[in-house]
Amino acid sequence: MKTIDYYYSTRSNFTYLGAAKLNILAQKYDRKIIHRPIILSITMPAIGGQSFDERPTMLRNYAMNDALRWAERLNISLQREPIHHDGPVELPSGIVIAAQRAKERGEDGDLDLLSLKVVEALWRDDRDIADEAVIFELCETAGFRDTRALISEALSPGVQAELDRNCREAIVRGVIGAPTYFVDGENFYGQDRLDFVERALIRS
């Protein structure tokens, strides 16, 4: 099966805005999503960019207003400033990697749904995605069974090393922000480029 390489931050509001549509496109065009969570505070400085917190206040405000405009257009509920916006990424990113590994082992569960639920929990529901109890619930909702073991694996050195490798790989591949999608090697940055992603899927 052909794939879509998906680089994203589990704390990105624009990732959230495109997550459901990406899942729909993958199903429609019979593509497997390869989830590659990244840490923007690592990838952005390496390419000469700034992390969100380092941007000027005016630019941060504009980006948030733009996200809200997109949410209205897409009819998606989005909180402007969720209390839990900032926080650790090890668990929310690690759980996606661990779930992807579980799927490769043949275990039950919907990886794409879990990834969506993680960003949805933060940006729609303002839940703490660094809280193990929240992640446990999201894993069960997505059909994963041995959830305690999955959470332990998410925080393991091996999974965290993969998160770090994703960041290094993203820099090498020219990922300039989140979300970024690769279709047959072609790079598309931003949820507002999903129409172009679909055109690439149609061509392939």
Helices and strands as residue ranges (DSSP letters): E 3-8, H 13-28, E 32-37, H 40-46, G 52-54, H 57-74, H 90-104, H 111-123, H 132-141, H 147-154, H 157-173, E 180-183, E 186-189, G 191-193, H 194-203
